[in-house]
């Protein structure tokens, strides 16, 4: 949406983070903010840090969790929560652009003197380390936020890897066909942003003007 997009992530406690394209320290203060997606004035007691890419960060911890607040300018007219959303014009299906997201790379002491450096690790085809491992938390407004999660991944010397477990989302696409696999049974237009994983396939429907989510969520 125009103005600012605000997110709040609660994850297990750590000490410091990488932001922008350089090693930067953000002071963490003690406390537990309200997790409502809004960074209210005075609620976050930590200072702020603005990265080279214009993201303002704040951090608090309560002994069990680390809370990260991130704010950035969004020049688009709507929230970017329609990643690859399906639309039908009467003849063809098309998909929208990407979603809002943010990632944190953490030096876990397993990557030698390279530490955690987004400049050399965040962008294809460089999504790997030279000698060890770094931990990655990746928040996605469409694919992980509906469940209150962020993807927990890591980079090794080969590529970006996923931790063990089941993904929180899957593509709503018929493989290689160019059209979606599922739509909601009762009211297809009720929520065009998210589709529950147990939604049934609707075999016969008139898709003209239909707008459907691109991913199903667990």
QUIRAZI-V123592 format. One record per pair of residues at least 24 apart in sequence whose ideal C-beta (glycine too) atoms are under 10 Angstrom apart, sorted by the first residue. I is the first residue (numbers start at 0). GAP is how many residues later the second one is. If there is no record, write none. Layout:
i->I gap->GAP
i->I gap->GAP
This chain:
i->0 gap->73
i->0 gap->75
i->0 gap->76
i->0 gap->77
i->0 gap->78
i->0 gap->79
i->0 gap->80
i->0 gap->99
i->1 gap->71
i->1 gap->72
i->1 gap->73
i->1 gap->74
i->1 gap->75
i->1 gap->76
i->1 gap->77
i->2 gap->68
i->2 gap->70
i->2 gap->71
i->2 gap->72
i->3 gap->35
i->3 gap->52
i->3 gap->67
i->3 gap->68
i->3 gap->69
i->3 gap->70
i->4 gap->32
i->4 gap->50
i->4 gap->65
i->4 gap->66
i->4 gap->67
i->4 gap->68
i->4 gap->69
i->4 gap->71
i->4 gap->74
i->4 gap->75
i->4 gap->76
i->4 gap->95
i->4 gap->97
i->4 gap->136
i->5 gap->30
i->5 gap->31
i->5 gap->32
i->5 gap->33
i->5 gap->34
i->5 gap->50
i->5 gap->63
i->5 gap->64
i->5 gap->65
i->5 gap->66
i->5 gap->68
i->6 gap->30
i->6 gap->31
i->6 gap->32
i->6 gap->61
i->6 gap->62
i->6 gap->63
i->6 gap->64
i->6 gap->65
i->6 gap->93
i->6 gap->94
i->6 gap->95
i->6 gap->132
i->6 gap->134
i->6 gap->138
i->6 gap->143
i->7 gap->25
i->7 gap->26
i->7 gap->27
i->7 gap->28
i->7 gap->29
i->7 gap->30
i->7 gap->31
i->7 gap->36
i->7 gap->50
i->7 gap->52
i->7 gap->59
i->7 gap->60
i->7 gap->61
i->7 gap->62
i->7 gap->63
i->7 gap->131
i->8 gap->26
i->8 gap->56
i->8 gap->57
i->8 gap->58
i->8 gap->59
i->8 gap->60
i->8 gap->61
i->8 gap->93
i->8 gap->95
i->8 gap->128
i->8 gap->130
i->8 gap->135
i->8 gap->136
i->8 gap->139
i->8 gap->140
i->8 gap->141
i->9 gap->25
i->9 gap->50
i->9 gap->52
i->9 gap->54
i->9 gap->55
i->9 gap->56
i->9 gap->57
i->9 gap->58
i->9 gap->138
i->9 gap->139
i->9 gap->140
i->10 gap->54
i->10 gap->55
i->10 gap->56
i->10 gap->57
i->10 gap->93
i->10 gap->126
i->10 gap->128
i->10 gap->138
i->10 gap->139
i->10 gap->141
i->11 gap->52
i->11 gap->53
i->11 gap->54
i->11 gap->125
i->11 gap->140
i->12 gap->48
i->12 gap->49
i->12 gap->50
i->12 gap->51
i->12 gap->52
i->12 gap->53
i->12 gap->54
i->13 gap->45
i->13 gap->47
i->13 gap->52
i->13 gap->90
i->13 gap->92
i->13 gap->93
i->13 gap->94
i->13 gap->121
i->13 gap->123
i->14 gap->44
i->14 gap->46
i->14 gap->51
i->14 gap->91
i->14 gap->92
i->15 gap->43
i->15 gap->90
i->15 gap->91
i->15 gap->100
i->16 gap->32
i->16 gap->40
i->16 gap->42
i->16 gap->49
i->16 gap->51
i->16 gap->87
i->16 gap->88
i->16 gap->89
i->16 gap->90
i->16 gap->99
i->16 gap->120
i->17 gap->33
i->17 gap->85
i->17 gap->86
i->17 gap->87
i->17 gap->88
i->17 gap->89
i->17 gap->97
i->17 gap->98
i->17 gap->99
i->17 gap->100
i->17 gap->101
i->17 gap->103
i->17 gap->104
i->17 gap->116
i->17 gap->118
i->18 gap->30
i->18 gap->31
i->18 gap->32
i->18 gap->33
i->18 gap->34
i->18 gap->36
i->18 gap->37
i->18 gap->38
i->18 gap->49
i->18 gap->51
i->18 gap->83
i->18 gap->85
i->18 gap->86
i->18 gap->99
i->19 gap->29
i->19 gap->30
i->19 gap->31
i->19 gap->32
i->19 gap->33
i->19 gap->34
i->19 gap->35
i->19 gap->37
i->19 gap->98
i->19 gap->99
i->20 gap->30
i->20 gap->31
i->20 gap->32
i->20 gap->96
i->20 gap->97
i->20 gap->98
i->20 gap->99
i->20 gap->101
i->20 gap->102
i->21 gap->29
i->21 gap->30
i->21 gap->95
i->21 gap->96
i->21 gap->97
i->22 gap->84
i->22 gap->92
i->22 gap->93
i->22 gap->94
i->22 gap->95
i->23 gap->25
i->23 gap->26
i->23 gap->27
i->23 gap->28
i->23 gap->33
i->24 gap->24
i->25 gap->25
i->25 gap->31
i->25 gap->32
i->25 gap->33
i->25 gap->42
i->26 gap->31
i->26 gap->32
i->27 gap->30
i->27 gap->31
i->27 gap->32
i->27 gap->33
i->27 gap->38
i->27 gap->39
i->27 gap->40
i->28 gap->29
i->28 gap->30
i->28 gap->31
i->28 gap->32
i->29 gap->30
i->29 gap->31
i->29 gap->32
i->29 gap->33
i->30 gap->29
i->30 gap->30
i->30 gap->31
i->30 gap->36
i->31 gap->28
i->31 gap->29
i->31 gap->30
i->31 gap->31
i->31 gap->32
i->31 gap->33
i->31 gap->35
i->32 gap->25
i->32 gap->26
i->32 gap->27
i->32 gap->29
i->32 gap->34
i->32 gap->35
i->32 gap->36
i->33 gap->33
i->34 gap->30
i->34 gap->32
i->34 gap->34
i->34 gap->113
i->36 gap->32
i->36 gap->108
i->37 gap->31
i->38 gap->30
i->38 gap->31
i->38 gap->32
i->42 gap->26
i->43 gap->25
i->50 gap->67
i->51 gap->66
i->51 gap->67
i->52 gap->49
i->52 gap->65
i->54 gap->47
i->56 gap->45
i->56 gap->47
i->65 gap->38
i->65 gap->71
i->67 gap->34
i->67 gap->36
i->67 gap->69
i->67 gap->71
i->67 gap->82
i->69 gap->32
i->69 gap->34
i->69 gap->69
i->71 gap->28
i->71 gap->30
i->73 gap->26
i->75 gap->24
i->78 gap->62
i->78 gap->63
i->78 gap->114
i->79 gap->61
i->79 gap->62
i->80 gap->59
i->80 gap->60
i->80 gap->61
i->80 gap->62
i->80 gap->64
i->80 gap->65
i->80 gap->111
i->80 gap->112
i->80 gap->113
i->80 gap->132
i->81 gap->59
i->81 gap->60
i->81 gap->110
i->81 gap->111
i->81 gap->129
i->81 gap->131
i->81 gap->132
i->82 gap->57
i->82 gap->58
i->82 gap->59
i->82 gap->60
i->82 gap->86
i->82 gap->110
i->82 gap->130
i->82 gap->131
i->82 gap->132
i->83 gap->58
i->83 gap->59
i->83 gap->87
i->83 gap->88
i->83 gap->89
i->83 gap->96
i->83 gap->129
i->83 gap->130
i->83 gap->131
i->84 gap->57
i->84 gap->87
i->84 gap->95
i->84 gap->107
i->84 gap->108
i->84 gap->126
i->84 gap->127
i->84 gap->128
i->84 gap->129
i->84 gap->130
i->85 gap->86
i->85 gap->87
i->85 gap->93
i->85 gap->94
i->85 gap->95
i->85 gap->97
i->85 gap->106
i->85 gap->121
i->85 gap->124
i->85 gap->125
i->85 gap->126
i->85 gap->127
i->85 gap->128
i->86 gap->105
i->86 gap->120
i->86 gap->122
i->86 gap->123
i->86 gap->124
i->86 gap->125
i->87 gap->91
i->87 gap->92
i->87 gap->118
i->87 gap->119
i->87 gap->120
i->87 gap->121
i->87 gap->122
i->87 gap->123
i->87 gap->124
i->88 gap->118
i->88 gap->119
i->88 gap->120
i->88 gap->121
i->89 gap->116
i->89 gap->117
i->89 gap->118
i->89 gap->119
i->89 gap->120
i->90 gap->117
i->91 gap->86
i->91 gap->87
i->92 gap->80
i->92 gap->81
i->92 gap->84
i->92 gap->85
i->92 gap->86
i->92 gap->87
i->92 gap->114
i->92 gap->117
i->92 gap->119
i->93 gap->84
i->94 gap->78
i->94 gap->83
i->94 gap->85
i->94 gap->117
i->94 gap->119
i->95 gap->115
i->95 gap->118
i->97 gap->42
i->97 gap->43
i->97 gap->44
i->98 gap->41
i->98 gap->42
i->98 gap->43
i->98 gap->44
i->98 gap->45
i->98 gap->46
i->98 gap->94
i->98 gap->115
i->98 gap->116
i->99 gap->39
i->99 gap->40
i->99 gap->41
i->99 gap->42
i->99 gap->45
i->100 gap->37
i->100 gap->38
i->100 gap->39
i->100 gap->40
i->100 gap->41
i->100 gap->42
i->100 gap->43
i->100 gap->44
i->100 gap->49
i->100 gap->50
i->101 gap->35
i->101 gap->36
i->101 gap->37
i->101 gap->38
i->101 gap->39
i->101 gap->48
i->102 gap->33
i->102 gap->34
i->102 gap->35
i->102 gap->36
i->102 gap->37
i->102 gap->47
i->102 gap->48
i->102 gap->50
i->103 gap->31
i->103 gap->32
i->103 gap->33
i->103 gap->34
i->103 gap->35
i->103 gap->46
i->104 gap->29
i->104 gap->30
i->104 gap->31
i->104 gap->32
i->104 gap->33
i->104 gap->48
i->104 gap->49
i->104 gap->50
i->105 gap->27
i->105 gap->28
i->105 gap->29
i->105 gap->30
i->105 gap->31
i->105 gap->48
i->106 gap->25
i->106 gap->26
i->106 gap->27
i->106 gap->28
i->107 gap->24
i->107 gap->25
i->107 gap->26
i->107 gap->27
i->107 gap->46
i->108 gap->24
i->108 gap->25
i->109 gap->24
i->109 gap->25
i->109 gap->44
i->109 gap->46
i->110 gap->24
i->110 gap->44
i->110 gap->45
i->110 gap->46
i->115 gap->39
i->120 gap->34
i->120 gap->39
i->121 gap->33
i->121 gap->38
i->123 gap->35
i->123 gap->36
i->124 gap->34
i->125 gap->29
i->126 gap->26
i->126 gap->28
i->126 gap->31
i->126 gap->32
i->126 gap->33
i->126 gap->34
i->127 gap->27
i->127 gap->28
i->127 gap->29
i->127 gap->30
i->127 gap->31
i->127 gap->32
i->127 gap->33
i->128 gap->25
i->128 gap->26
i->128 gap->27
i->128 gap->28
i->128 gap->29
i->128 gap->30
i->129 gap->27
i->130 gap->25
i->130 gap->26
i->131 gap->24
i->131 gap->25
i->132 gap->24
i->132 gap->28
i->134 gap->28
i->135 gap->24
i->135 gap->25
i->135 gap->26
i->135 gap->27
i->139 gap->28
i->139 gap->29
i->139 gap->75
i->140 gap->52
i->141 gap->27
i->141 gap->51
i->141 gap->52
i->141 gap->71
i->141 gap->72
i->141 gap->73
i->141 gap->75
i->142 gap->24
i->142 gap->25
i->142 gap->26
i->142 gap->27
i->142 gap->28
i->142 gap->51
i->142 gap->71
i->142 gap->72
i->142 gap->73
i->142 gap->74
i->143 gap->24
i->143 gap->25
i->143 gap->71
i->143 gap->73
i->144 gap->49
i->144 gap->72
i->145 gap->45
i->145 gap->47
i->145 gap->48
i->145 gap->49
i->145 gap->50
i->145 gap->67
i->145 gap->69
i->145 gap->71
i->145 gap->72
i->146 gap->47
i->146 gap->70
i->146 gap->71
i->148 gap->68
i->148 gap->69
i->165 gap->52
i->166 gap->50
i->166 gap->51
i->167 gap->29
i->167 gap->47
i->167 gap->49
i->167 gap->50
i->168 gap->25
i->168 gap->26
i->168 gap->28
i->168 gap->44
i->168 gap->45
i->168 gap->46
i->168 gap->47
i->168 gap->48
i->168 gap->49
i->169 gap->27
i->169 gap->45
i->169 gap->46
i->169 gap->47
i->169 gap->48
i->170 gap->43
i->170 gap->44
i->170 gap->45
i->171 gap->25
i->171 gap->27
i->171 gap->40
i->171 gap->41
i->171 gap->42
i->171 gap->43
i->171 gap->44
i->171 gap->45
i->172 gap->41
i->172 gap->42
i->172 gap->43
i->173 gap->27
i->178 gap->28
i->178 gap->33
i->179 gap->27
i->179 gap->30
i->179 gap->32
i->179 gap->33
i->179 gap->34
i->179 gap->36
i->180 gap->31
i->180 gap->35
i->181 gap->30
i->181 gap->31
i->181 gap->34
i->182 gap->24
i->182 gap->27
i->182 gap->28
i->182 gap->29
i->182 gap->30
i->183 gap->28
i->183 gap->29
i->187 gap->24
i->192 gap->24
